[in-house]
């Protein structure tokens, strides 16, 4: 097997859990539980799922084809994928609400009583962002290990925007930095599938997702399988600056979503930049000027990008940018 290549197989256990067998660079690694594996060194895992890992009912629902006779070739508005996304957004809200409440409570304790009347809600969100950036800078692995149970996913509105961008760009090769539980990945993979169904050209493409936390990557593949989209997705576990290196991404990239560690956006972009086609879309969700220089970089036309801010989730001071790659590939 060539260096850097991976073979992934997956089999169910009698108790309903799954065991992933991954052979990478000559070594076999097993992932049995959601918490018993941590990323070590340059080795990366590529998780894939098989339909028989999940209940017959979920597989049957996911396998339902989108009506080919319908003029509305949009699988995220109605049907099984739309229903699954609604369920996942509800789960995300329930899982993440206590975290945000804890952040706000801690920040309010740090605010002087004399400043409370003048403080606005957005001030607390800004402070929460600064706190997260500090945590990433101090210990990236520890910061995100503590968030293993949180979705931290895109909003339904932002998800629909991602889907629309992938459809409009007729994207075939998409890279996602920070897949988490796979919510945004479903929007992207659904766009690939719908593009293929609409064009009838065959070969729907691939979404290459990345995730530092192994338990989240496994959960993402479970959700993608339930959506019937797992065949279009790879989730690479580990440091994205290594798993997305040039030798590990062969195809020209049509679209990028940056939604992982705030401080790594620029590093990850520079790693995949040689693979971006002219006109490729780069979408930064939660990108902040104080986090690593990404905002200044893509706002400078001399670096080969044209960028515009996006209005989504402005009330919570979440910085979002849409950038178009204007430079030619070298």
Phi and psi in degrees as GROMACS dihedral restraints (atoms count N, CA, C in turn):
[ dihedral_restraints ]
;  ai    aj    ak    al  type     phi  dphi    fc
    3     4     5     6     1   -60.4    20    10
    4     5     6     7     1   151.1    20    10
    6     7     8     9     1   -60.5    20    10
    7     8     9    10     1   137.8    20    10
    9    10    11    12     1    87.2    20    10
   10    11    12    13     1    -8.2    20    10
   12    13    14    15     1   -87.9    20    10
   13    14    15    16     1   160.7    20    10
   15    16    17    18     1  -139.2    20    10
   16    17    18    19     1   143.0    20    10
   18    19    20    21     1  -120.5    20    10
   19    20    21    22     1   127.6    20    10
   21    22    23    24     1  -122.3    20    10
   22    23    24    25     1   125.6    20    10
   24    25    26    27     1  -124.9    20    10
   25    26    27    28     1   159.7    20    10
   27    28    29    30     1  -145.0    20    10
   28    29    30    31     1   135.2    20    10
   30    31    32    33     1  -136.7    20    10
   31    32    33    34     1   147.1    20    10
   33    34    35    36     1   -81.7    20    10
   34    35    36    37     1   147.9    20    10
   36    37    38    39     1   -94.4    20    10
   37    38    39    40     1   167.0    20    10
   39    40    41    42     1   -65.2    20    10
   40    41    42    43     1   -24.8    20    10
   42    43    44    45     1   -88.0    20    10
   43    44    45    46     1     5.7    20    10
   45    46    47    48     1    93.9    20    10
   46    47    48    49     1   -12.6    20    10
   48    49    50    51     1   -81.4    20    10
   49    50    51    52     1   175.6    20    10
   51    52    53    54     1  -124.8    20    10
   52    53    54    55     1   153.4    20    10
   54    55    56    57     1  -122.7    20    10
   55    56    57    58     1   124.6    20    10
   57    58    59    60     1   -97.0    20    10
   58    59    60    61     1   129.8    20    10
   60    61    62    63     1  -108.4    20    10
   61    62    63    64     1   115.6    20    10
   63    64    65    66     1  -121.5    20    10
   64    65    66    67     1   123.6    20    10
   66    67    68    69     1  -103.8    20    10
   67    68    69    70     1   114.1    20    10
   69    70    71    72     1  -136.8    20    10
   70    71    72    73     1   125.4    20    10
   72    73    74    75     1    51.2    20    10
   73    74    75    76     1    42.4    20    10
   75    76    77    78     1    83.4    20    10
   76    77    78    79     1     3.5    20    10
   78    79    80    81     1  -123.5    20    10
   79    80    81    82     1   141.3    20    10
   81    82    83    84     1  -100.1    20    10
   82    83    84    85     1   128.9    20    10
   84    85    86    87     1  -119.6    20    10
   85    86    87    88     1   140.4    20    10
   87    88    89    90     1  -114.0    20    10
   88    89    90    91     1   132.9    20    10
   90    91    92    93     1  -113.2    20    10
   91    92    93    94     1   111.7    20    10
   93    94    95    96     1  -104.0    20    10
   94    95    96    97     1   -45.7    20    10
   96    97    98    99     1  -112.3    20    10
   97    98    99   100     1   175.5    20    10
   99   100   101   102     1   -81.1    20    10
  100   101   102   103     1    -8.1    20    10
  102   103   104   105     1  -125.7    20    10
  103   104   105   106     1     0.6    20    10
  105   106   107   108     1   -96.3    20    10
  106   107   108   109     1    10.6    20    10
  108   109   110   111     1  -131.0    20    10
  109   110   111   112     1   137.3    20    10
  111   112   113   114     1  -129.6    20    10
  112   113   114   115     1   150.4    20    10
  114   115   116   117     1   -73.3    20    10
  115   116   117   118     1   132.8    20    10
  117   118   119   120     1  -133.8    20    10
  118   119   120   121     1   122.0    20    10
  120   121   122   123     1    66.1    20    10
  121   122   123   124     1  -157.6    20    10
  123   124   125   126     1   -79.9    20    10
  124   125   126   127     1   -10.7    20    10
  126   127   128   129     1   -66.6    20    10
  127   128   129   130     1   132.9    20    10
  129   130   131   132     1  -123.8    20    10
  130   131   132   133     1   151.1    20    10
  132   133   134   135     1  -106.7    20    10
  133   134   135   136     1   142.4    20    10
  135   136   137   138     1  -115.6    20    10
  136   137   138   139     1   112.6    20    10
  138   139   140   141     1   -92.5    20    10
  139   140   141   142     1   132.5    20    10
  141   142   143   144     1  -132.6    20    10
  142   143   144   145     1   159.8    20    10
  144   145   146   147     1  -127.1    20    10
  145   146   147   148     1   152.8    20    10
  147   148   149   150     1  -111.6    20    10
  148   149   150   151     1   147.6    20    10
  150   151   152   153     1   -57.7    20    10
  151   152   153   154     1   -29.5    20    10
  153   154   155   156     1   -75.0    20    10
  154   155   156   157     1     0.9    20    10
  156   157   158   159     1   -78.7    20    10
  157   158   159   160     1   -13.7    20    10
  159   160   161   162     1  -121.0    20    10
  160   161   162   163     1   167.9    20    10
  162   163   164   165     1   -59.8    20    10
  163   164   165   166     1   150.5    20    10
  165   166   167   168     1   -60.2    20    10
  166   167   168   169     1   -35.3    20    10
  168   169   170   171     1   -65.8    20    10
  169   170   171   172     1   -44.7    20    10
  171   172   173   174     1   -65.2    20    10
  172   173   174   175     1   -41.1    20    10
  174   175   176   177     1   -65.0    20    10
  175   176   177   178     1   -40.1    20    10
  177   178   179   180     1   -64.0    20    10
  178   179   180   181     1   -42.1    20    10
  180   181   182   183     1   -67.5    20    10
  181   182   183   184     1   -41.9    20    10
  183   184   185   186     1   -66.2    20    10
  184   185   186   187     1   -28.2    20    10
  186   187   188   189     1   -79.9    20    10
  187   188   189   190     1    -7.6    20    10
  189   190   191   192     1   -61.6    20    10
  190   191   192   193     1   123.8    20    10
  192   193   194   195     1   -74.1    20    10
  193   194   195   196     1   150.3    20    10
  195   196   197   198     1   -74.6    20    10
  196   197   198   199     1   135.3    20    10
  198   199   200   201     1   -57.2    20    10
  199   200   201   202     1   117.1    20    10
  201   202   203   204     1   -72.7    20    10
  202   203   204   205     1   -19.3    20    10
  204   205   206   207     1   -85.1    20    10
  205   206   207   208     1   -10.3    20    10
  207   208   209   210     1   -75.7    20    10
  208   209   210   211     1   141.5    20    10
  210   211   212   213     1   -75.1    20    10
  211   212   213   214     1   -18.6    20    10
  213   214   215   216     1   -94.7    20    10
  214   215   216   217     1    88.5    20    10
  216   217   218   219     1   -86.3    20    10
  217   218   219   220     1    63.9    20    10
  219   220   221   222     1  -134.6    20    10
  220   221   222   223     1   105.0    20    10
  222   223   224   225     1   -88.6    20    10
  223   224   225   226     1     0.5    20    10
  225   226   227   228     1  -100.9    20    10
  226   227   228   229     1    -3.3    20    10
  228   229   230   231     1   -96.0    20    10
  229   230   231   232     1   -37.3    20    10
  231   232   233   234     1  -140.0    20    10
  232   233   234   235     1   161.7    20    10
  234   235   236   237     1    99.0    20    10
  235   236   237   238     1  -174.8    20    10
  237   238   239   240     1   -63.7    20    10
  238   239   240   241     1   -36.3    20    10
  240   241   242   243     1   -68.0    20    10
  241   242   243   244     1   -41.9    20    10
  243   244   245   246     1   -61.4    20    10
  244   245   246   247     1   -41.4    20    10
  246   247   248   249     1   -65.1    20    10
  247   248   249   250     1   -42.0    20    10
  249   250   251   252     1   -63.9    20    10
  250   251   252   253     1   -43.2    20    10
  252   253   254   255     1   -61.3    20    10
  253   254   255   256     1   -41.7    20    10
  255   256   257   258     1   -60.0    20    10
  256   257   258   259     1   -42.8    20    10
  258   259   260   261     1   -63.9    20    10
  259   260   261   262     1   -43.6    20    10
  261   262   263   264     1   -67.5    20    10
  262   263   264   265     1   -37.5    20    10
  264   265   266   267     1   -64.2    20    10
  265   266   267   268     1   -37.2    20    10
  267   268   269   270     1   -66.5    20    10
  268   269   270   271     1   -41.9    20    10
  270   271   272   273     1   -63.5    20    10
  271   272   273   274     1   -39.8    20    10
  273   274   275   276     1   -63.5    20    10
  274   275   276   277     1   -43.2    20    10
  276   277   278   279     1   -62.4    20    10
  277   278   279   280     1   -42.5    20    10
  279   280   281   282     1   -67.2    20    10
  280   281   282   283     1   -38.2    20    10
  282   283   284   285     1   -74.5    20    10
  283   284   285   286     1   -34.4    20    10
  285   286   287   288     1   -93.4    20    10
  286   287   288   289     1   -19.1    20    10
  288   289   290   291     1   -59.3    20    10
  289   290   291   292     1   -45.8    20    10
  291   292   293   294     1   -61.3    20    10
  292   293   294   295     1   -34.6    20    10
  294   295   296   297     1   -64.2    20    10
  295   296   297   298     1   -47.0    20    10
  297   298   299   300     1   -65.2    20    10
  298   299   300   301     1   -38.3    20    10
  300   301   302   303     1   -64.3    20    10
  301   302   303   304     1   -38.5    20    10
  303   304   305   306     1   -65.9    20    10
  304   305   306   307     1   -42.9    20    10
  306   307   308   309     1   -57.9    20    10
  307   308   309   310     1   -47.5    20    10
  309   310   311   312     1   -65.4    20    10
  310   311   312   313     1   -38.9    20    10
  312   313   314   315     1   -63.0    20    10
  313   314   315   316     1   -44.5    20    10
  315   316   317   318     1   -64.2    20    10
  316   317   318   319     1   -39.6    20    10
  318   319   320   321     1   -70.4    20    10
  319   320   321   322     1   -34.8    20    10
  321   322   323   324     1   -66.4    20    10
  322   323   324   325     1   -34.1    20    10
  324   325   326   327     1   -65.2    20    10
  325   326   327   328     1   -31.4    20    10
  327   328   329   330     1   -82.8    20    10
  328   329   330   331     1    -8.7    20    10
  330   331   332   333     1   -91.7    20    10
  331   332   333   334     1   131.7    20    10
  333   334   335   336     1   -64.4    20    10
  334   335   336   337     1   143.6    20    10
  336   337   338   339     1   -57.9    20    10
  337   338   339   340     1   -33.0    20    10
  339   340   341   342     1   -69.1    20    10
  340   341   342   343     1   -20.8    20    10
  342   343   344   345     1   -93.5    20    10
  343   344   345   346     1    -9.7    20    10
  345   346   347   348     1   -62.6    20    10
  346   347   348   349     1   -39.8    20    10
  348   349   350   351     1   -66.4    20    10
  349   350   351   352     1   -29.7    20    10
  351   352   353   354     1   -90.0    20    10
  352   353   354   355     1   -18.8    20    10
  354   355   356   357     1   -71.9    20    10
  355   356   357   358     1   138.8    20    10
  357   358   359   360     1  -106.0    20    10
  358   359   360   361     1   163.6    20    10
  360   361   362   363     1   -59.5    20    10
  361   362   363   364     1   -37.0    20    10
  363   364   365   366     1   -63.6    20    10
  364   365   366   367     1   -27.8    20    10
  366   367   368   369     1   -63.3    20    10
  367   368   369   370     1   -37.4    20    10
  369   370   371   372     1   -70.0    20    10
  370   371   372   373     1   -36.5    20    10
  372   373   374   375     1   -65.4    20    10
  373   374   375   376     1   -40.4    20    10
  375   376   377   378     1   -61.3    20    10
  376   377   378   379     1   -42.1    20    10
  378   379   380   381     1   -65.8    20    10
  379   380   381   382     1   -37.5    20    10
  381   382   383   384     1   -64.2    20    10
  382   383   384   385     1   -39.6    20    10
  384   385   386   387     1   -63.2    20    10
  385   386   387   388     1   -46.4    20    10
  387   388   389   390     1   -59.8    20    10
  388   389   390   391     1   -39.4    20    10
  390   391   392   393     1   -64.8    20    10
  391   392   393   394     1   -40.6    20    10
  393   394   395   396     1   -67.0    20    10
  394   395   396   397     1   -39.5    20    10
  396   397   398   399     1   -63.1    20    10
  397   398   399   400     1   -40.0    20    10
  399   400   401   402     1   -63.7    20    10
  400   401   402   403     1   -39.6    20    10
  402   403   404   405     1   -65.4    20    10
  403   404   405   406     1   -41.7    20    10
  405   406   407   408     1   -62.7    20    10
  406   407   408   409     1   -42.9    20    10
  408   409   410   411     1   -65.0    20    10
  409   410   411   412     1   -36.7    20    10
  411   412   413   414     1   -72.3    20    10
  412   413   414   415     1   -49.3    20    10
  414   415   416   417     1  -158.9    20    10
  415   416   417   418     1    95.6    20    10
  417   418   419   420     1   -60.3    20    10
  418   419   420   421     1   -47.0    20    10
  420   421   422   423     1   -61.4    20    10
  421   422   423   424     1   -44.9    20    10
  423   424   425   426     1   -66.2    20    10
  424   425   426   427     1   -38.6    20    10
  426   427   428   429     1   -60.1    20    10
  427   428   429   430     1   -41.6    20    10
  429   430   431   432     1   -90.6    20    10
  430   431   432   433     1   -19.1    20    10
  432   433   434   435     1   -65.3    20    10
  433   434   435   436     1   -35.2    20    10
  435   436   437   438     1   -68.4    20    10
  436   437   438   439     1   -18.9    20    10
  438   439   440   441     1  -104.1    20    10
  439   440   441   442     1    19.6    20    10
  441   442   443   444     1   -61.0    20    10
  442   443   444   445     1   -27.8    20    10
  444   445   446   447     1   -92.7    20    10
  445   446   447   448     1     1.6    20    10
  447   448   449   450     1  -104.0    20    10
  448   449   450   451     1   141.0    20    10
  450   451   452   453     1   -72.6    20    10
  451   452   453   454     1   -51.6    20    10
  453   454   455   456     1    51.0    20    10
  454   455   456   457     1    42.8    20    10
  456   457   458   459     1   -94.9    20    10
  457   458   459   460     1   172.4    20    10
  459   460   461   462     1   -69.5    20    10
  460   461   462   463     1   156.6    20    10
  462   463   464   465     1   -74.9    20    10
  463   464   465   466     1   161.5    20    10
  465   466   467   468     1   -56.1    20    10
  466   467   468   469     1   -39.6    20    10
  468   469   470   471     1   -64.2    20    10
  469   470   471   472     1   -43.9    20    10
  471   472   473   474     1   -68.6    20    10
  472   473   474   475     1   -35.6    20    10
  474   475   476   477     1   -61.5    20    10
  475   476   477   478     1   -42.1    20    10
  477   478   479   480     1   -65.1    20    10
  478   479   480   481     1   -35.3    20    10
  480   481   482   483     1   -63.2    20    10
  481   482   483   484     1   -43.9    20    10
  483   484   485   486     1   -60.0    20    10
  484   485   486   487     1   -45.0    20    10
  486   487   488   489     1   -59.5    20    10
  487   488   489   490     1   -45.8    20    10
  489   490   491   492     1   -63.1    20    10
  490   491   492   493     1   -40.3    20    10
  492   493   494   495     1   -63.2    20    10
  493   494   495   496     1   -44.9    20    10
  495   496   497   498     1   -65.1    20    10
  496   497   498   499     1   -37.4    20    10
  498   499   500   501     1   -67.1    20    10
  499   500   501   502     1   -47.7    20    10
  501   502   503   504     1   -63.5    20    10
  502   503   504   505     1   -37.4    20    10
  504   505   506   507     1   -81.0    20    10
  505   506   507   508     1    -6.9    20    10
  507   508   509   510     1    51.0    20    10
  508   509   510   511     1    43.9    20    10
  510   511   512   513     1   -64.3    20    10
  511   512   513   514     1   141.0    20    10
  513   514   515   516     1  -118.9    20    10
  514   515   516   517     1   -25.7    20    10
  516   517   518   519     1  -129.7    20    10
  517   518   519   520     1   113.1    20    10
  519   520   521   522     1  -122.0    20    10
  520   521   522   523     1   138.7    20    10
  522   523   524   525     1  -115.8    20    10
  523   524   525   526     1   133.1    20    10
  525   526   527   528     1  -123.6    20    10
  526   527   528   529     1   120.0    20    10
  528   529   530   531     1   -95.4    20    10
  529   530   531   532     1   109.1    20    10
  531   532   533   534     1    96.4    20    10
  532   533   534   535     1    75.0    20    10
  534   535   536   537     1   -82.1    20    10
  535   536   537   538     1   -23.1    20    10
  537   538   539   540     1    50.7    20    10
  538   539   540   541     1  -126.9    20    10
  540   541   542   543     1   -86.7    20    10
  541   542   543   544     1     4.5    20    10
  543   544   545   546     1    91.7    20    10
  544   545   546   547     1    11.0    20    10
  546   547   548   549     1   -65.9    20    10
  547   548   549   550     1   -54.0    20    10
  549   550   551   552     1   -63.5    20    10
  550   551   552   553     1   -32.2    20    10
  552   553   554   555     1   -63.5    20    10
  553   554   555   556     1   -36.5    20    10
  555   556   557   558     1   -63.2    20    10
  556   557   558   559     1   -44.2    20    10
  558   559   560   561     1   -58.4    20    10
  559   560   561   562     1   -44.1    20    10
  561   562   563   564     1   -69.0    20    10
  562   563   564   565     1   -45.5    20    10
  564   565   566   567     1   -67.2    20    10
  565   566   567   568     1   -35.0    20    10
  567   568   569   570     1   -62.7    20    10
  568   569   570   571     1   -37.8    20    10
  570   571   572   573     1   -64.4    20    10
  571   572   573   574     1   -41.6    20    10
  573   574   575   576     1   -60.3    20    10
  574   575   576   577     1   -46.7    20    10
  576   577   578   579     1   -63.2    20    10
  577   578   579   580     1   -44.0    20    10
  579   580   581   582     1   -68.8    20    10
  580   581   582   583     1   -36.7    20    10
  582   583   584   585     1   -59.1    20    10
  583   584   585   586     1   -42.7    20    10
  585   586   587   588     1   -67.9    20    10
  586   587   588   589     1   -43.1    20    10
  588   589   590   591     1   -63.1    20    10
  589   590   591   592     1   -35.0    20    10
  591   592   593   594     1   -76.3    20    10
  592   593   594   595     1   -36.1    20    10
  594   595   596   597     1   -86.9    20    10
  595   596   597   598     1   -30.7    20    10
  597   598   599   600     1    68.4    20    10
  598   599   600   601     1    20.8    20    10
  600   601   602   603     1   -87.5    20    10
  601   602   603   604     1   -14.0    20    10
  603   604   605   606     1    82.4    20    10
  604   605   606   607     1   153.9    20    10
  606   607   608   609     1    71.4    20    10
  607   608   609   610     1    85.8    20    10
  609   610   611   612     1   -73.4    20    10
  610   611   612   613     1   -16.4    20    10
  612   613   614   615     1   100.6    20    10
  613   614   615   616     1  -162.4    20    10
  615   616   617   618     1  -151.5    20    10
  616   617   618   619     1   145.1    20    10
  618   619   620   621     1  -106.3    20    10
  619   620   621   622     1   121.4    20    10
  621   622   623   624     1   -98.6    20    10
  622   623   624   625     1   107.6    20    10
  624   625   626   627     1   -97.0    20    10
  625   626   627   628     1   159.3    20    10
  627   628   629   630     1  -133.8    20    10
  628   629   630   631     1   147.3    20    10
  630   631   632   633     1  -156.0    20    10
  631   632   633   634     1   130.9    20    10
  633   634   635   636     1   -77.2    20    10
  634   635   636   637     1   -31.7    20    10
  636   637   638   639     1   -95.4    20    10
  637   638   639   640     1   113.4    20    10
  639   640   641   642     1   -58.2    20    10
  640   641   642   643     1   -37.9    20    10
  642   643   644   645     1   -65.5    20    10
  643   644   645   646     1   -34.5    20    10
  645   646   647   648     1   -69.2    20    10
  646   647   648   649     1   -39.9    20    10
  648   649   650   651     1   -61.2    20    10
  649   650   651   652     1   -41.8    20    10
  651   652   653   654     1   -64.8    20    10
  652   653   654   655     1   -41.4    20    10
  654   655   656   657     1   -64.7    20    10
  655   656   657   658     1   -38.9    20    10
  657   658   659   660     1   -61.3    20    10
  658   659   660   661     1   -42.5    20    10
  660   661   662   663     1   -68.4    20    10
  661   662   663   664     1   -33.0    20    10
  663   664   665   666     1   -61.1    20    10
  664   665   666   667     1   -46.7    20    10
  666   667   668   669     1   -66.4    20    10
  667   668   669   670     1   -39.3    20    10
  669   670   671   672     1   -66.3    20    10
  670   671   672   673     1   -36.5    20    10
  672   673   674   675     1   -66.4    20    10
  673   674   675   676     1   -39.5    20    10
  675   676   677   678     1   -63.0    20    10
  676   677   678   679     1   -29.5    20    10
  678   679   680   681     1   -84.2    20    10
  679   680   681   682     1    -6.3    20    10
  681   682   683   684     1    73.4    20    10
  682   683   684   685     1    26.8    20    10
  684   685   686   687     1  -121.3    20    10
  685   686   687   688     1     6.2    20    10
  687   688   689   690     1   -63.6    20    10
  688   689   690   691     1   -25.7    20    10
  690   691   692   693     1   -70.5    20    10
  691   692   693   694     1   -11.8    20    10
  693   694   695   696     1  -101.6    20    10
  694   695   696   697     1     2.1    20    10
  696   697   698   699     1  -131.6    20    10
  697   698   699   700     1   140.2    20    10
  699   700   701   702     1  -115.7    20    10
  700   701   702   703     1   136.2    20    10
  702   703   704   705     1  -112.4    20    10
  703   704   705   706     1   115.2    20    10
  705   706   707   708     1   -97.6    20    10
  706   707   708   709     1   121.4    20    10
  708   709   710   711     1   -94.7    20    10
  709   710   711   712     1   125.7    20    10
  711   712   713   714     1   138.2    20    10
  712   713   714   715     1  -166.9    20    10
  714   715   716   717     1   -73.1    20    10
  715   716   717   718     1   117.4    20    10
  717   718   719   720     1   -62.6    20    10
  718   719   720   721     1   -23.7    20    10
  720   721   722   723     1   -66.7    20    10
  721   722   723   724     1   -18.0    20    10
  723   724   725   726     1  -105.1    20    10
  724   725   726   727     1   -42.4    20    10
  726   727   728   729     1   -70.9    20    10
  727   728   729   730     1   -19.5    20    10
  729   730   731   732     1  -106.1    20    10
  730   731   732   733     1    13.6    20    10
  732   733   734   735     1   -58.9    20    10
  733   734   735   736     1   157.4    20    10
  735   736   737   738     1   -52.6    20    10
  736   737   738   739     1   -38.5    20    10
  738   739   740   741     1   -72.1    20    10
  739   740   741   742     1   -12.6    20    10
  741   742   743   744     1  -103.8    20    10
  742   743   744   745     1    -2.7    20    10
  744   745   746   747     1  -127.7    20    10
  745   746   747   748     1   103.6    20    10
  747   748   749   750     1   -86.0    20    10
  748   749   750   751     1   -34.7    20    10
  750   751   752   753     1   -88.4    20    10
  751   752   753   754     1   158.8    20    10
  753   754   755   756     1   -68.3    20    10
  754   755   756   757     1   136.0    20    10
  756   757   758   759     1   -94.8    20    10
  757   758   759   760     1   130.0    20    10
  759   760   761   762     1   -95.3    20    10
  760   761   762   763     1   -27.3    20    10
  762   763   764   765     1  -156.2    20    10
  763   764   765   766     1   144.1    20    10
  765   766   767   768     1  -132.6    20    10
  766   767   768   769     1   136.1    20    10
  768   769   770   771     1  -116.5    20    10
  769   770   771   772     1   122.1    20    10
  771   772   773   774     1  -104.6    20    10
  772   773   774   775     1   110.0    20    10
  774   775   776   777     1  -149.0    20    10
  775   776   777   778     1    40.1    20    10
  777   778   779   780     1  -115.3    20    10
  778   779   780   781     1  -137.9    20    10
  780   781   782   783     1   -62.2    20    10
  781   782   783   784     1   123.1    20    10
  783   784   785   786     1   -54.0    20    10
  784   785   786   787     1   -40.6    20    10
  786   787   788   789     1   -76.9    20    10
  787   788   789   790     1    -5.5    20    10
  789   790   791   792     1  -106.6    20    10
  790   791   792   793     1     1.2    20    10
  792   793   794   795     1   -55.4    20    10
  793   794   795   796     1   -49.0    20    10
  795   796   797   798     1   -67.2    20    10
  796   797   798   799     1   -40.9    20    10
  798   799   800   801     1   -59.5    20    10
  799   800   801   802     1   -46.2    20    10
  801   802   803   804     1   -66.4    20    10
  802   803   804   805     1   -42.2    20    10
  804   805   806   807     1   -59.3    20    10
  805   806   807   808     1   -43.4    20    10
  807   808   809   810     1   -67.2    20    10
  808   809   810   811     1   -29.4    20    10
  810   811   812   813     1   -66.4    20    10
  811   812   813   814     1   -42.0    20    10
  813   814   815   816     1   -95.3    20    10
  814   815   816   817     1    -6.5    20    10
  816   817   818   819     1   -53.6    20    10
  817   818   819   820     1   -41.0    20    10
  819   820   821   822     1   -61.6    20    10
  820   821   822   823     1   -19.1    20    10
  822   823   824   825     1   -94.7    20    10
  823   824   825   826     1    -5.6    20    10
  825   826   827   828     1   -73.9    20    10
  826   827   828   829     1   130.6    20    10
  828   829   830   831     1   -79.5    20    10
  829   830   831   832     1   154.6    20    10
  831   832   833   834     1   -58.7    20    10
  832   833   834   835     1   131.4    20    10
  834   835   836   837     1    91.0    20    10
  835   836   837   838     1    -1.8    20    10
  837   838   839   840     1   -61.6    20    10
  838   839   840   841     1   144.7    20    10
  840   841   842   843     1   -93.3    20    10
  841   842   843   844     1   134.0    20    10
  843   844   845   846     1  -124.0    20    10
  844   845   846   847     1   115.4    20    10
  846   847   848   849     1  -111.7    20    10
  847   848   849   850     1   119.4    20    10
  849   850   851   852     1  -104.6    20    10
  850   851   852   853     1   117.0    20    10
  852   853   854   855     1  -103.7    20    10
  853   854   855   856     1   133.4    20    10
  855   856   857   858     1    59.8    20    10
  856   857   858   859     1    50.3    20    10
  858   859   860   861     1  -104.7    20    10
  859   860   861   862     1   127.5    20    10
  861   862   863   864     1  -125.9    20    10
  862   863   864   865     1   142.4    20    10
  864   865   866   867     1   -59.6    20    10
  865   866   867   868     1   -32.0    20    10
  867   868   869   870     1   -81.6    20    10
  868   869   870   871     1     2.1    20    10
  870   871   872   873     1  -113.3    20    10
  871   872   873   874     1    81.5    20    10
  873   874   875   876     1    83.7    20    10
  874   875   876   877     1     1.8    20    10
  876   877   878   879     1    89.2    20    10
  877   878   879   880     1     2.8    20    10
  879   880   881   882     1   -62.1    20    10
  880   881   882   883     1   -46.6    20    10
  882   883   884   885     1   -59.6    20    10
  883   884   885   886     1   -46.7    20    10
  885   886   887   888     1   -64.2    20    10
  886   887   888   889     1   -36.8    20    10
  888   889   890   891     1   -64.7    20    10
  889   890   891   892     1   -50.6    20    10
  891   892   893   894     1   -78.2    20    10
  892   893   894   895     1   -15.0    20    10
  894   895   896   897     1   -85.4    20    10
  895   896   897   898     1    -2.6    20    10
  897   898   899   900     1   -99.4    20    10
  898   899   900   901     1   107.5    20    10
  900   901   902   903     1   -56.9    20    10
  901   902   903   904     1   -25.3    20    10
  903   904   905   906     1   -67.5    20    10
  904   905   906   907     1   -15.2    20    10
  906   907   908   909     1   -88.0    20    10
  907   908   909   910     1    -0.2    20    10
  909   910   911   912     1    91.4    20    10
  910   911   912   913     1    30.3    20    10
  912   913   914   915     1  -138.1    20    10
  913   914   915   916     1   148.0    20    10
  915   916   917   918     1  -117.5    20    10
  916   917   918   919     1   121.7    20    10
  918   919   920   921     1  -123.3    20    10
  919   920   921   922     1   145.3    20    10
  921   922   923   924     1  -135.9    20    10
  922   923   924   925     1   142.6    20    10
  924   925   926   927     1   -73.6    20    10
  925   926   927   928     1   151.5    20    10
  927   928   929   930     1  -109.8    20    10
  928   929   930   931     1   141.2    20    10
  930   931   932   933     1   -84.1    20    10
  931   932   933   934     1     1.7    20    10
  933   934   935   936     1   -64.6    20    10
  934   935   936   937     1   137.8    20    10
  936   937   938   939     1    55.9    20    10
  937   938   939   940     1    33.9    20    10
  939   940   941   942     1   -64.3    20    10
  940   941   942   943     1   -29.0    20    10
  942   943   944   945     1   -63.1    20    10
  943   944   945   946     1   -28.9    20    10
  945   946   947   948     1   -98.5    20    10
  946   947   948   949     1    12.9    20    10
  948   949   950   951     1    59.9    20    10
  949   950   951   952     1    37.5    20    10
  951   952   953   954     1   -90.0    20    10
  952   953   954   955     1   122.1    20    10
  954   955   956   957     1   -82.7    20    10
  955   956   957   958     1   124.7    20    10
  957   958   959   960     1  -131.1    20    10
  958   959   960   961     1   135.6    20    10
  960   961   962   963     1  -133.2    20    10
  961   962   963   964     1   140.5    20    10
  963   964   965   966     1  -110.4    20    10
  964   965   966   967     1   123.1    20    10
  966   967   968   969     1  -122.1    20    10
  967   968   969   970     1   142.8    20    10
  969   970   971   972     1  -114.1    20    10
  970   971   972   973     1   131.0    20    10
  972   973   974   975     1   -74.4    20    10
  973   974   975   976     1   115.7    20    10
  975   976   977   978     1  -102.4    20    10
  976   977   978   979     1   -15.6    20    10
  978   979   980   981     1   -81.3    20    10
  979   980   981   982     1   152.9    20    10
  981   982   983   984     1   -79.7    20    10
  982   983   984   985     1   152.9    20    10
  984   985   986   987     1   -71.0    20    10
  985   986   987   988     1   137.7    20    10
